[in-house]
Amino acid sequence: MAKVSGRSVGPPGRRRRLPIGFQAIRGEFATFGAGDRHGAIAASIGPDRELRKAYETLLARAQDQSASSIRSARDSVAVALSRSVWTMLACLLVALAIGAAVSFWLARSIALPVHRLAARFSDAPF
């Protein structure tokens, strides 16, 4: 935990209250939002500057950590997608092989009796 101007600033990933610094930062935004640009600049250069810089550093670290987490999740999803595609292709090939075997068996079970019957009729005198 870092100390800035006698105030504690916690590491990223931990919820830490920054009551004085946060109020100062909100005051800067409110001043800027009200149209007082010079007042906002003066407030940002004031006594809470070190605390605001520490807060900005913590925010930058949190943003980097979030971006890293997003990259990791994206890579994980890409790996899972690739694995799923290969699994689906393997299942498709197995299904096609089973379908071909069943169709061959079915065609053969119909064609052989018809062929025998045709052979009997061709030999029989009319």
C-alpha positions as CSV (number, residue, x, y, z in Angstrom):
1,M,0.0,0.0,0.0
2,A,1.5,3.4,-1.0
3,K,1.2,6.5,1.0
4,V,0.7,9.7,-0.8
5,S,0.4,13.0,1.1
6,G,-0.4,11.0,4.3
7,R,-3.2,9.1,2.6
8,S,-3.3,5.4,1.8
9,V,-3.7,4.2,-1.8
10,G,-4.3,0.4,-2.2
11,P,-3.1,-1.8,-5.0
12,P,-5.3,-2.6,-8.0
13,G,-7.7,-5.5,-7.7
14,R,-8.6,-4.5,-4.2
15,R,-11.5,-2.3,-3.4
16,R,-10.1,0.6,-1.4
17,R,-11.9,3.8,-0.5
18,L,-10.2,7.0,-1.4
19,P,-12.6,9.4,0.2
20,I,-10.6,12.6,0.1
21,G,-8.9,12.0,-3.2
22,F,-12.0,10.8,-4.9
23,Q,-14.0,13.8,-3.7
24,A,-11.2,16.1,-5.0
25,I,-11.3,14.3,-8.4
26,R,-15.1,14.6,-8.5
27,G,-14.8,18.2,-7.7
28,E,-12.3,18.8,-10.6
29,F,-14.8,17.1,-13.0
30,A,-17.7,19.1,-11.6
31,T,-15.7,22.3,-12.0
32,F,-14.8,21.4,-15.5
33,G,-18.3,20.3,-16.3
34,A,-19.6,23.6,-15.1
35,G,-17.5,25.4,-17.7
36,D,-14.7,26.7,-15.3
37,R,-11.7,25.3,-17.2
38,H,-9.2,27.4,-15.3
39,G,-10.7,26.5,-12.0
40,A,-10.5,22.8,-12.9
41,I,-6.8,23.2,-13.9
42,A,-6.1,25.0,-10.6
43,A,-7.8,22.3,-8.6
44,S,-5.8,19.6,-10.4
45,I,-2.5,21.3,-9.7
46,G,-3.5,21.8,-6.0
47,P,-2.6,19.9,-2.9
48,D,-4.3,16.6,-4.0
49,R,-2.2,16.4,-7.2
50,E,0.0,13.5,-5.9
51,L,-3.1,11.6,-4.8
52,R,-4.8,12.1,-8.1
53,K,-1.6,10.9,-9.9
54,A,-1.5,7.8,-7.7
55,Y,-5.2,7.3,-8.5
56,E,-4.6,7.6,-12.2
57,T,-1.7,5.1,-11.9
58,L,-4.0,2.7,-10.2
59,L,-6.6,3.2,-12.9
60,A,-4.0,2.6,-15.6
61,R,-2.9,-0.7,-13.9
62,A,-6.5,-1.8,-13.5
63,Q,-7.1,-1.0,-17.2
64,D,-4.0,-3.0,-18.2
65,Q,-5.2,-5.9,-16.0
66,S,-8.6,-5.8,-17.6
67,A,-7.1,-5.7,-21.1
68,S,-4.9,-8.7,-20.2
69,S,-7.9,-10.6,-18.9
70,I,-9.9,-9.8,-22.0
71,R,-7.0,-11.1,-24.2
72,S,-6.8,-14.2,-22.1
73,A,-10.5,-14.9,-22.4
74,R,-10.5,-14.2,-26.1
75,D,-7.6,-16.7,-26.6
76,S,-9.4,-19.3,-24.4
77,V,-12.6,-18.9,-26.5
78,A,-10.6,-19.3,-29.7
79,V,-9.0,-22.5,-28.4
80,A,-12.4,-23.8,-27.3
81,L,-13.9,-22.9,-30.7
82,S,-11.1,-24.7,-32.6
83,R,-11.6,-27.8,-30.4
84,S,-15.3,-27.7,-31.0
85,V,-14.9,-27.4,-34.7
86,W,-12.6,-30.4,-34.8
87,T,-14.9,-32.4,-32.6
88,M,-17.9,-31.6,-34.9
89,L,-15.9,-32.6,-38.0
90,A,-14.9,-35.9,-36.4
91,C,-18.5,-36.6,-35.4
92,L,-19.6,-35.7,-38.9
93,L,-17.1,-38.2,-40.4
94,V,-18.2,-40.9,-38.0
95,A,-21.9,-40.2,-38.9
96,L,-21.1,-40.3,-42.6
97,A,-19.3,-43.6,-42.2
98,I,-22.2,-45.1,-40.3
99,G,-24.6,-43.8,-42.8
100,A,-22.6,-45.3,-45.7
101,A,-22.5,-48.7,-43.9
102,V,-26.2,-48.7,-43.2
103,S,-27.1,-47.6,-46.8
104,F,-24.8,-50.3,-48.2
105,W,-26.4,-52.9,-45.9
106,L,-29.9,-51.8,-46.7
107,A,-29.3,-51.7,-50.5
108,R,-27.7,-55.1,-50.4
109,S,-30.5,-56.6,-48.3
110,I,-33.0,-55.3,-50.9
111,A,-31.0,-56.0,-54.0
112,L,-30.0,-59.6,-53.3
113,P,-33.6,-61.0,-52.9
114,V,-34.7,-59.0,-56.0
115,H,-31.8,-60.4,-58.0
116,R,-32.6,-64.0,-56.9
117,L,-36.3,-63.4,-57.7
118,A,-35.3,-62.0,-61.1
119,A,-33.1,-65.0,-61.7
120,R,-35.9,-67.5,-60.9
121,F,-38.3,-65.7,-63.3
122,S,-35.8,-65.6,-66.1
123,D,-35.3,-69.4,-65.8
124,A,-39.0,-70.2,-65.5
125,P,-40.9,-71.2,-68.7
126,F,-44.0,-69.3,-69.4
